[in-house]
Amino acid sequence: MENRKETTIEERKLVIKLSNESKSLRNIAKVVGQSVNCIQKILQKFKKTGMLANTEGRGRKKIMNSITERRVIHQVKIDPKISAPKIAASTSNTLGRSVSAETVRRVLRKAGYNGRVARKKPLFGKRNRVKRLKFR
């Protein structure tokens, strides 16, 4: 898909002005340098809403708000070894909608917490423990 550029407010104002002067869609498209379909969409939107600017709130909404994100970070501060699926399950219960473990990980990474695993330490028997202490 190619990169598309939004039409500016000035271009939209010009389209409305030329339309009010009863110019044809093709003439407006030539003057503005946009496609006829683009001009048509601008006019339809203006007739429907009466606004030239884009409406706010387009796009996918976030599942977690800032309060919930802080709560997740707080859980990690209390217990650093808690897993993301456990946090996701508890957050899902409080929110009332499902939250994936990956969403929790994304929030934690943004807050500066990265996943770490403790190093495996060798298991020493009693005899070796005593020998090691004597060696020091």
Secondary structure, DSSP 8 states (H G I E B T S, - for coil): --------HHHHHHHHHHHHTT--HHHHHHHHTS-HHHHHHHHHHHHHHS--S--S--S---SS-HHHHHHHHHHHHH-TT--HHHHHHHHHHHHSS---HHHHHHHHHHTT-------------HHHHHHHHHH-
